[in-house]
Amino acid sequence: MSRTTRITSPAIHKVTRRRFLQTVVGAGAASLVLGFRPEVLGALSTDDEPNHVFSPSVYIEIPEIGNVRLIAHRQEMGQGVRTALPMLLAEELEVRLEDVVIVQAVGDRRYGNQTTDGSASVRLNWDNLRKAGATAREMLARAAAQRWGVEESSLRIEAGVVYDTGSNRKASYGELASDASKLDVPREPKLKPPSEWTILGKDQKLVDAPDIVTGKATYGADIEMPGLLNASLERPPTVAGKLVSFDASRAKEVPGVRHVFAIDPQPTAMRTLGGVAVVADNTWAALEGRAKLEIEWDRGGASEDSDATREVLQKLVDGSGKAIRSEGDFAAAKATAAKVHEAHFHGPYLVHAPMEPPVATVLVRDGKAEVWAPTQDPLTARLLVARTLGMKPDDVTVNVTLLGGAFGRKAKPDFILEAAKIAQKLEGTPVKLQWTREDEVRYGYYRAQYCQKVEACLDETGTLTGWRHHTAFPTIASTFTPGAVAPAPFELGQGFTNMPYRIPNVALEASGFASDLRIGWLRSVCNTFHAHAVNCTLDELAELADKDPVAYRLELLGEPRKVEFSERDRPHGLDTGRLTRVIEAAAVLSEWGKKLLNGVGHGFASHFSFLTYVAMAVQASVENGKVKVHRVDCALDCGAIVNPDTVRAQIEGAVVFGLSFALYGELTVKDGVVRQGNFDDYPVLQIEEMPDVRVELIRSNLPPSGVGEPGVPPVAPALTAALCRATGKRYRDLPLAKQVG
């Protein structure tokens, strides 16, 4: 049977009171059995349902006739989640991936948390989805045993068929669906041991790959329907900007332009900007009309300049900040040190630059709204669309398309809210709002510009006795809470407060800055700059101590221990033994210590983020004034591995992403306006620049952790160390390309 992949919404089945009580009360609290709250039990089968769809959880539907349907309630943006989550279900359900239909869930709270970010999709669903699959499997087996009058132990299940080993009888899941739907839900379904896995831990092709490579996949821009109009929006030049007046006469002369009107900003909805919308028969006409608008803006007093911001941040880190972590007595260590090593680090604002810019289609009709969009967070989008349009959340449907890249940008639904406001003005007409690349770069939510200062105290033997690290940057919290300035605890917990090395005297301080821009999360968030400062400093200290940088890290880690500095760290913590293992594995994989060709430097970095341990070695040189990255070796411990092929691909993608911003990523700001606009002035890594990437996965029986983001933080510091060795010069700031040569 050929694999079927399509984007649709799952069927919603009525639940009788009797069936609800049978499932919740009879099972003894289904929330513990199935792994989700009782209020999300919305897809249970019923006796009066004519097609007898057996659905013991919201994630599985087994009809009497047709394919098993597995519900993907997280969003696919290239990370393989629409393959990985069904793998969890299919393994325990005993069905083959090629025999099932993957159904994309709409935004609905009955699925629980649908936010696809934080590298958490597999981690947060590891138990729930396996238990859901095991529950269905046991109920189907019990139905077969009762039908044939045999013990369940005599049954064998394979590829969605139950066999009676004592006879020639067999029954498909579809044939058993009706009987299984009448049974009580098992209290504690038995999960398969890893030794019996046939799907998990094995390379699986992405279910969407055939449609992607043949052009059949549905992305946000692919949505078409009768009567659809296309929109483009001219936004204020600054976040605080306001519309004073506009003249649309020239815009309306463009053939195909139908409407021109203003939409208001929504400062409480993630600082959505508003602007002047041009609605036309096609995107070209909308863009041409937009270009001919004559608009007067009030810039709202925005004045930020990225060069001036750097000076302010530099002064902050050279002074005292809010104490975040203090151990021992750093001041005393500094006063008695034989040497105090100081290093400053700076990095600019960054933008996501996914291949697919934001786009959303919205239809408002009869007091309801329907959305089609590549969103990472359909539940928040649903809530904010309802609030924006004055509706109830149940009156809003959010259909999720494939995401052509996202990196955190599409967790913010501002582009959907814009489309909703435009569609509300044209009730009854579907409207697609397409952002341009320039829109995406100039009106994004940016990774913060930062400065950091590290002071390291060394005694007469070169031993590290004190560590002071001061970080300063504008906080993501400012996007959600007007007036927020201080870095949030979750930002500081990303490679800063959980610094794992054994140093007797530690002082960590933080300072905030009020930016004129919208600050947001970008792949790996604050880990990107904290990992850079920590690793680069360790590299410099190893050189001062005349020690190998890998051996130096291992020495500072010492004997394995759990590192916990806040309630956020528990119950997981940071296991330094696991960090040690990936460092050792990456050293072996990269042939660390082996003499390289003249002019080629070897750099190393390691980091813990999203509960995952990564170590990376980079070989790089400078040829004709340009950086050339030859090889990247990476070892990763992410706990239990669902799809090894996807994990390797994620690390390869992280290398591309990390090299792009390490070499080239830089947004500059003048008078509160981002000056870059496209790949000509905000370049990303080109295919001919791609290095050889080798990945070693550390096998583990521990629960899975993050994969999508942890590969990014070590890239920049490992590359920096390699270039320092290749050129004999010390680099600390990013991006690197403009400094080298």
Secondary structure, DSSP 8 states (H G I E B T S, - for coil): ---EE-----------HHHHHHHHTTTT-HHHHHSS-GGG------TT-TT--EEEETTEEE-SSS-EEEEE-S--SSS-HHHHHHHHHHHHHT--GGGEEEEE--S-GGG------TT-HHHHHHHHHHHHHHHHHHHHHHHHHHHHT--GGGEEEETTEEEETTSS-EEEHHHHHHHHTTS---SS-----GGG-SSTTS----TTHHHHHTT---BGGG---TT-EEEEEE--SSTT-EEEEEE-TTGGGSTTEEEEEEE--BTTTT-B--EEEEEESSHHHHHHHHHT-EEEEE-TT----HHHHHHHHHHHHHS--EEEEEES-HHHHHHH-SEEEEEEEEE-BB----SS--EEEEEEETTEEEEEE--S-HHHHHHHHHHHHT--GGGEEEEE-B-S--TTGGGS-HHHHHHHHHHHHTTTS-EEEE--HHHHHHTS-BB--EEEEEEEEE-TT--EEEEEEEEEE--THHHHSTT--S--HHHHTTTTTT--S--SEEEEEEEE---SS-B---TTTTHHHHHHHHHHHHHHHHHHTT--HHHHHHHHH-S--EE--SGGGTTT-EEHHHHHHHHHHHHHHTTTT----TT-EEEEEEEEETTEEEEEEEEEEEETTEEEEEEEEEEEE-SS-S-HHHHHHHHHHHHHHHHHHHHT--B-EETTEE---STTTS----GGG--EEEEEE---SS-----TTTTSTTHHHHHHHHHHHHHS----SS--TTT--
